[in-house]
Amino acid sequence: MNIVVLTLHNPFDFDFNNWLSNKEHNIFLFLDKHSITCSETEFYNYSQNFKKVMHFDNYINNGLIEYEILQIHNDFKVDCIMSFGEDDILRASRLRKKLNIFGAEEKFEIYFRDKVKMKEHAVNCNIATPKFSALNTPLDLINFYQEINAPIFVKPRSASGSVFTKKISNEEDLKACLSQNFAARIPFSEYYSDSMVEEYIDAEMYHIDGLIVDSELMVAWPSKYLSKNLDLTSIQNQLSVGSAMLDNNNPLTEPLLNFAKKIIKNFPFYKHSTFHIEVFVTSSHDIKLCEVAARTGGGKINLMFKAAFGCDLNKLLFNLHLAAAKNDACEIKNIKSELACLKEPKNFAGFFLINPICGTFLSGAQNCKFEFVADYRLTAKAGQKFNGREYSGDNMGYAVCVGSNEQILNNNIRQTVDWVYSNIRYE
């Protein structure tokens, strides 16, 4: 089989080649040039495992990716197109339609990419959602500000990673946003709507992650973000951006799982899909939808999930897509059987991303000997310069911790955070 794989993210986060039990399959890998963090030699050696590897500038909007995939189809006939990341779900669905390949369709995937359509659909399904509006003109923002009052929250309709998010707390913030956020992509042309606004919810943020197989929810679990919100301005200097799983005794565990089930029932997920649902939880335990994604959560959520449940969500999704392409009902049944016993985590897990502090990195601990640290990596190199956190998942390393309950887990995370930063030297 000929498999096209698309990802904006670091390819070393995925073990695509080793996930294939049958080496007769060909993988054509399409990457963002700027997500490749290894040396040229390391990347060359990595590339030898694939039929073809191509990397691009301007990855999200580079039409050469579509062009090259069509060329590959002419030469080899593409059997399967997989995307690992929110940024590729529409591109992948359009290519599937063009090439008449099975998989998720654009008319459904749009609800997971366009946040205005997402929230309109949620409201139509009676899912609690903050008030919101598309920003088609500056007047839309002024009207929303006058109706809701500050604070409000402006964000892109389709970006991820808290990029270009902005909290508006007063009229000065409003005027700054009005002067800067309605720029056209092409000089001397009108602004085309790519932003939205919603009421700012003063609440804690949680997320629920898991896997759907054959349109059936197989595994899911809730976690709490370590930061109160994902406003980029607020988290740029925080040391502990990440999340930690709730345990069974937390009074929010069951309500959050039930909320996720309602989302999954009402949103048009493809029959095999990972999911990442972000919610606000107020002090009175009211739950409101922030966003829903038909992909594995970002940061190190997949590694956290693996430490807790012993399964790799991305690997399972890869194998499900491959089985579906081969019409291998037996393999899909085996995966469902494997997941049937995973009702609760074996360990409660959490992670944090090491903040790329402004300055020049000098040194840091390369190994962690805490028994409760399931995975640790420091990726910064001596002499490397950083400008601070540029999006919510930006990092120069990470740690994944485990604990027998929620309290122990959070204590372990705090201890690891302190240890990591006490060993980092920079100037």
C-alpha positions as CSV (number, residue, x, y, z in Angstrom):
1,M,0.0,0.0,0.0
2,N,1.0,3.6,-0.6
3,I,0.4,5.8,2.4
4,V,0.6,9.6,2.5
5,V,1.3,11.0,6.0
6,L,0.9,14.7,6.7
7,T,2.1,16.4,9.9
8,L,3.1,19.9,10.9
9,H,4.7,18.6,14.0
10,N,8.2,17.2,14.8
11,P,8.4,13.9,12.9
12,F,10.4,12.4,15.7
13,D,7.3,12.5,17.8
14,F,5.9,9.7,15.6
15,D,7.4,6.3,15.0
16,F,5.7,5.8,11.7
17,N,8.1,3.3,10.2
18,N,8.2,1.0,13.2
19,W,4.4,1.1,13.4
20,L,4.2,-0.9,10.2
21,S,4.3,-4.6,10.7
22,N,4.4,-5.2,6.9
23,K,7.4,-3.4,5.5
24,E,6.0,-3.7,1.9
25,H,4.0,-0.6,2.5
26,N,5.4,2.7,1.2
27,I,5.1,5.9,3.3
28,F,5.3,9.3,1.7
29,L,6.0,11.8,4.5
30,F,5.1,15.5,4.2
31,L,6.6,17.7,6.9
32,D,7.0,21.3,8.0
33,K,10.6,22.3,7.5
34,H,10.7,24.3,10.7
35,S,9.5,21.5,12.9
36,I,12.5,19.4,12.1
37,T,14.9,19.9,15.0
38,C,17.6,17.3,14.3
39,S,20.9,17.7,12.4
40,E,21.0,17.2,8.6
41,T,22.8,13.8,9.1
42,E,20.2,12.6,11.6
43,F,17.4,13.7,9.3
44,Y,19.0,12.0,6.3
45,N,19.3,8.7,8.2
46,Y,15.7,9.1,9.4
47,S,14.5,9.7,5.8
48,Q,15.9,6.4,4.6
49,N,13.1,4.6,6.3
50,F,10.5,6.1,4.0
51,K,9.7,5.9,0.3
52,K,9.9,9.7,0.1
53,V,10.2,12.6,2.6
54,M,9.5,16.2,1.7
55,H,9.6,19.2,3.9
56,F,8.2,22.7,3.1
57,D,8.3,26.3,4.2
58,N,4.8,27.9,4.7
59,Y,3.6,24.4,5.4
60,I,0.0,25.1,6.3
61,N,-0.8,27.0,3.1
62,N,1.8,25.7,0.7
63,G,0.0,24.4,-2.4
64,L,3.0,22.5,-3.5
65,I,2.0,19.8,-1.0
66,E,-1.2,19.1,-2.8
67,Y,0.6,19.2,-6.1
68,E,3.3,16.7,-5.0
69,I,0.7,14.3,-3.6
70,L,-1.2,14.4,-6.9
71,Q,2.0,13.6,-8.7
72,I,2.7,10.7,-6.3
73,H,-0.8,9.4,-7.0
74,N,-0.1,9.5,-10.7
75,D,3.0,7.4,-10.3
76,F,2.1,5.0,-7.5
77,K,-1.7,5.3,-6.7
78,V,-2.2,6.6,-3.2
79,D,-4.3,4.2,-1.0
80,C,-4.5,6.1,2.2
81,I,-4.0,9.7,3.4
82,M,-3.4,10.3,7.2
83,S,-3.0,13.6,9.0
84,F,-1.6,14.0,12.5
85,G,-2.5,17.4,13.6
86,E,-5.4,19.8,13.4
87,D,-3.7,21.9,10.7
88,D,-4.0,19.2,8.1
89,I,-7.5,17.8,8.5
90,L,-9.1,19.9,5.8
91,R,-6.2,19.5,3.4
92,A,-6.4,15.7,3.9
93,S,-10.1,15.5,3.4
94,R,-10.0,17.6,0.2
95,L,-7.3,15.3,-1.2
96,R,-9.3,12.2,-0.3
97,K,-12.3,13.5,-2.2
98,K,-10.1,14.4,-5.2
99,L,-8.5,11.0,-5.3
100,N,-11.6,9.1,-4.3
101,I,-10.0,7.7,-1.1
102,F,-11.9,6.6,2.0
103,G,-11.7,8.7,5.1
104,A,-13.1,11.8,6.9
105,E,-14.9,14.3,4.7
106,E,-14.4,18.1,4.5
107,K,-18.1,18.8,5.2
108,F,-17.7,17.2,8.6
109,E,-14.1,18.1,9.4
110,I,-14.9,21.8,9.1
111,Y,-16.7,21.6,12.5
112,F,-13.3,20.7,14.1
113,R,-11.3,23.4,12.3
114,D,-13.5,26.5,12.0
115,K,-14.3,27.5,15.6
116,V,-17.3,29.6,14.7
117,K,-19.0,26.7,12.9
118,M,-17.9,24.4,15.8
119,K,-19.6,26.6,18.4
120,E,-22.7,27.2,16.2
121,H,-23.1,23.4,16.0
122,A,-22.6,23.1,19.8
123,V,-25.3,25.6,20.5
124,N,-27.7,23.8,18.1
125,C,-27.0,20.6,20.0
126,N,-27.7,22.3,23.4
127,I,-24.1,22.0,24.5
128,A,-23.2,24.8,27.0
129,T,-20.9,27.3,25.2
130,P,-19.7,30.8,26.0
131,K,-21.3,33.6,24.0
132,F,-19.3,34.2,20.8
133,S,-19.3,36.0,17.4
134,A,-17.5,35.9,14.2
135,L,-15.4,39.0,13.5
136,N,-16.3,39.9,9.9
137,T,-15.8,43.6,10.4
138,P,-14.5,45.9,13.2
139,L,-18.1,46.7,14.1
140,D,-18.6,43.1,15.1
141,L,-16.0,43.4,17.8
142,I,-17.3,46.8,19.0
143,N,-20.9,45.4,19.2
144,F,-19.7,42.4,21.1
145,Y,-17.7,44.5,23.6
146,Q,-20.7,46.7,24.2
147,E,-23.0,43.8,24.7
148,I,-20.8,41.6,26.9
149,N,-18.4,44.1,28.5
150,A,-14.8,43.3,29.3
151,P,-13.2,41.0,29.6
152,I,-13.6,39.3,26.2
153,F,-11.3,37.0,24.3
154,V,-10.2,37.3,20.6
155,K,-8.7,34.3,18.8
156,P,-8.3,32.9,15.3
157,R,-11.1,30.8,13.8
158,S,-8.7,28.1,12.7
159,A,-5.3,28.3,14.4
160,S,-4.1,26.1,17.3
161,G,-1.6,26.4,20.1
162,S,-3.0,29.7,21.4
163,V,-1.4,31.6,18.5
164,F,-2.7,35.2,18.1
165,T,-5.1,34.9,21.1
166,K,-5.8,38.1,23.0
167,K,-7.6,39.0,26.1
168,I,-9.4,42.4,26.0
169,S,-9.7,43.7,29.5
170,N,-10.6,47.4,28.9
171,E,-11.2,50.0,26.2
172,E,-7.5,50.6,25.6
173,D,-7.1,46.9,24.8
174,L,-10.2,47.2,22.5
175,K,-8.7,50.1,20.6
176,A,-5.4,48.3,20.2
177,C,-7.1,45.2,18.8
178,L,-9.3,47.3,16.4
179,S,-6.1,49.0,15.1
180,Q,-4.1,45.8,14.6
181,N,-6.3,42.7,14.2
182,F,-8.2,43.5,11.0
183,A,-5.3,43.6,8.6
184,A,-5.8,42.2,5.1
185,R,-3.5,39.5,3.8
186,I,-3.1,41.3,0.5
187,P,-2.3,45.1,0.5
188,F,-5.2,47.4,-0.5
189,S,-7.8,44.7,-0.1
190,E,-10.5,44.1,2.4
191,Y,-10.0,42.1,5.6
192,Y,-11.4,38.6,5.2
193,S,-12.7,37.1,8.4
194,D,-10.3,34.8,10.1
195,S,-11.0,35.8,13.8
196,M,-13.7,35.4,16.3
197,V,-14.5,36.7,19.8
198,E,-16.1,35.1,22.8
199,E,-16.8,36.0,26.4
200,Y,-13.9,35.5,28.7
201,I,-14.7,32.7,31.2
202,D,-13.1,33.1,34.6
203,A,-12.7,29.4,35.2
204,E,-10.3,26.5,35.4
205,M,-9.5,24.7,32.2
206,Y,-9.8,20.9,31.7
207,H,-9.5,18.6,28.8
208,I,-10.8,15.1,27.9
209,D,-8.8,12.9,25.6
210,G,-9.4,9.5,24.1
211,L,-10.1,7.3,21.1
212,I,-13.2,6.4,19.0
213,V,-13.2,3.1,17.1
214,D,-16.0,2.1,14.7
215,S,-17.9,5.2,16.0
216,E,-17.8,3.7,19.5
217,L,-16.0,5.5,22.4
218,M,-13.4,3.1,23.6
219,V,-11.2,5.0,26.0
220,A,-11.4,8.5,27.5
221,W,-10.0,10.4,30.6
222,P,-10.1,13.9,31.9
223,S,-7.2,16.1,32.9
224,K,-6.7,19.6,34.3
225,Y,-4.4,22.2,32.8
226,L,-1.6,23.4,35.1
227,S,-2.3,27.0,33.8
228,K,-5.6,28.7,34.4
229,N,-6.1,29.6,30.8
230,L,-4.4,29.4,27.5
231,D,-4.1,33.1,26.8
232,L,-0.6,33.2,25.3
233,T,0.3,36.5,27.0
234,S,-0.5,34.8,30.4
235,I,1.4,31.6,29.8
236,Q,4.5,33.0,28.1
237,N,6.5,33.2,31.3
238,Q,4.9,30.3,33.2
239,L,7.3,27.5,34.1
240,S,4.7,24.7,34.2
241,V,2.5,24.7,31.1
242,G,1.1,21.2,30.9
243,S,-1.7,19.1,32.6
244,A,-2.4,16.4,35.1
245,M,-5.0,13.6,35.1
246,L,-7.8,13.6,37.6
247,D,-8.3,10.5,39.7
248,N,-11.5,8.5,40.3
249,N,-12.2,10.4,43.6
250,N,-12.3,13.8,42.0
251,P,-16.0,15.0,41.8
252,L,-15.4,16.4,38.3
253,T,-14.2,13.1,36.7
254,E,-17.6,11.7,36.0
255,P,-19.3,15.0,34.9
256,L,-16.4,15.7,32.5
257,L,-16.6,12.2,31.0
258,N,-20.3,12.6,30.5
259,F,-19.8,16.0,28.9
260,A,-17.3,14.4,26.5
261,K,-19.8,11.6,25.7
262,K,-22.4,14.3,24.8
263,I,-19.9,16.0,22.5
264,I,-18.9,12.7,20.8
265,K,-22.6,11.8,20.3
266,N,-23.4,15.2,18.7
267,F,-20.3,16.0,16.6
268,P,-19.6,14.3,13.3
269,F,-16.4,12.5,14.2
270,Y,-15.0,10.1,11.6
271,K,-15.6,6.5,12.7
272,H,-11.9,6.1,13.7
273,S,-10.6,9.2,15.5
274,T,-8.7,10.4,18.5
275,F,-10.2,13.5,20.2
276,H,-9.2,16.4,22.4
277,I,-12.0,18.3,24.1
278,E,-11.2,21.5,26.1
279,V,-13.7,22.9,28.6
280,F,-14.1,25.6,31.2
281,V,-15.2,24.6,34.7
282,T,-16.5,27.4,36.9
283,S,-16.3,27.6,40.7
284,S,-19.9,26.3,40.8
285,H,-18.8,23.3,38.6
286,D,-20.7,24.4,35.5
287,I,-19.0,23.0,32.4
288,K,-18.8,24.9,29.1
289,L,-17.2,24.0,25.9
290,C,-14.0,25.7,24.9
291,E,-13.0,23.7,21.8
292,V,-13.3,20.2,20.4
293,A,-10.7,18.6,18.1
294,A,-10.7,15.5,16.0
295,R,-7.1,14.7,16.7
296,T,-4.7,13.8,19.5
297,G,-4.1,16.5,22.0
298,G,-1.0,18.6,21.7
299,G,1.9,19.2,24.0
300,K,2.8,15.8,25.4
301,I,-0.7,14.6,26.0
302,N,-0.1,11.4,23.9
303,L,2.9,10.5,26.1
304,M,0.9,11.3,29.2
305,F,-1.9,9.0,28.0
306,K,0.7,6.3,27.2
307,A,2.2,6.5,30.7
308,A,-1.3,6.2,32.2
309,F,-3.0,3.6,30.0
310,G,-0.1,1.9,28.3
311,C,-1.4,2.7,24.8
312,D,-0.1,5.1,22.1
313,L,-3.1,7.0,20.7
314,N,-1.3,8.0,17.5
315,K,0.0,4.5,16.9
316,L,-3.6,3.1,17.4
317,L,-5.0,5.7,15.0
318,F,-2.3,4.9,12.4
319,N,-3.1,1.2,12.6
320,L,-6.8,1.9,12.4
321,H,-6.5,3.9,9.2
322,L,-4.2,1.3,7.7
323,A,-6.7,-1.5,8.6
324,A,-9.6,0.5,7.2
325,A,-7.7,1.0,3.9
326,K,-7.1,-2.7,3.7
327,N,-10.7,-3.5,4.7
328,D,-9.2,-5.5,7.5
329,A,-12.1,-6.0,9.9
330,C,-10.2,-8.5,12.0
331,E,-7.4,-6.0,12.8
332,I,-10.0,-3.4,13.8
333,K,-11.7,-6.0,16.0
334,N,-8.4,-6.8,17.6
335,I,-7.7,-3.1,18.4
336,K,-11.2,-2.8,20.0
337,S,-10.6,-5.9,22.1
338,E,-7.2,-4.5,23.2
339,L,-9.0,-1.3,24.3
340,A,-12.0,-2.9,25.9
341,C,-10.2,-3.4,29.3
342,L,-8.9,0.2,29.5
343,K,-11.7,1.8,31.5
344,E,-9.3,3.5,34.0
345,P,-5.7,4.5,34.0
346,K,-3.1,2.1,35.4
347,N,-1.2,5.1,36.6
348,F,-2.4,8.7,36.8
349,A,-0.1,10.8,34.7
350,G,0.7,14.4,33.9
351,F,3.3,16.4,31.9
352,F,4.8,19.8,31.7
353,L,6.7,21.6,29.0
354,I,10.0,23.2,29.8
355,N,9.7,26.9,29.0
356,P,12.1,28.3,26.4
357,I,13.3,31.2,28.6
358,C,14.5,34.3,26.8
359,G,18.2,34.2,26.5
360,T,21.0,31.8,25.6
361,F,20.8,28.3,26.9
362,L,24.1,27.1,28.5
363,S,23.3,23.8,30.3
364,G,20.7,21.6,32.0
365,A,20.2,18.1,33.3
366,Q,20.2,15.5,30.6
367,N,18.8,12.7,32.7
368,C,16.2,12.5,35.5
369,K,16.5,9.8,38.1
370,F,13.1,10.3,39.9
371,E,11.3,7.0,39.8
372,F,8.0,8.8,39.2
373,V,9.2,10.4,36.0
374,A,8.1,8.1,33.1
375,D,9.7,10.2,30.4
376,Y,12.1,13.2,30.3
377,R,13.9,15.0,27.6
378,L,15.8,18.3,27.4
379,T,16.2,19.2,23.7
380,A,18.0,22.6,24.1
381,K,21.6,22.7,22.9
382,A,24.4,24.8,24.5
383,G,24.5,28.2,22.8
384,Q,21.0,27.9,21.5
385,K,19.0,31.2,21.7
386,F,15.4,31.5,22.7
387,N,12.8,34.3,22.6
388,G,10.4,32.9,25.1
389,R,7.2,30.8,24.5
390,E,5.7,31.7,21.1
391,Y,2.7,29.3,21.2
392,S,1.2,27.2,24.0
393,G,3.1,24.0,23.0
394,D,6.5,25.8,22.5
395,N,9.2,24.1,24.6
396,M,12.8,23.1,25.0
397,G,12.0,19.8,26.6
398,Y,9.4,18.1,28.8
399,A,8.8,15.7,31.6
400,V,6.0,13.1,32.0
401,C,5.2,12.1,35.7
402,V,3.0,9.4,37.2
403,G,1.4,9.0,40.6
404,S,-1.0,6.6,42.4
405,N,-3.5,9.4,42.9
406,E,-4.1,13.0,41.9
407,Q,-2.5,14.5,44.9
408,I,0.7,12.5,44.7
409,L,0.8,13.1,40.9
410,N,0.7,16.9,41.4
411,N,3.3,16.8,44.1
412,N,5.5,14.8,41.8
413,I,5.1,17.3,39.0
414,R,5.9,20.3,41.3
415,Q,9.0,18.5,42.5
416,T,10.2,17.8,39.0
417,V,9.5,21.4,37.8
418,D,11.6,22.7,40.7
419,W,14.4,20.2,39.9
420,V,14.4,21.0,36.2
421,Y,14.7,24.7,36.5
422,S,17.2,24.5,39.4
423,N,19.6,22.7,36.9
424,I,19.1,25.1,33.9
425,R,21.8,27.7,33.3
426,Y,21.3,30.5,30.7
427,E,22.5,34.0,30.0
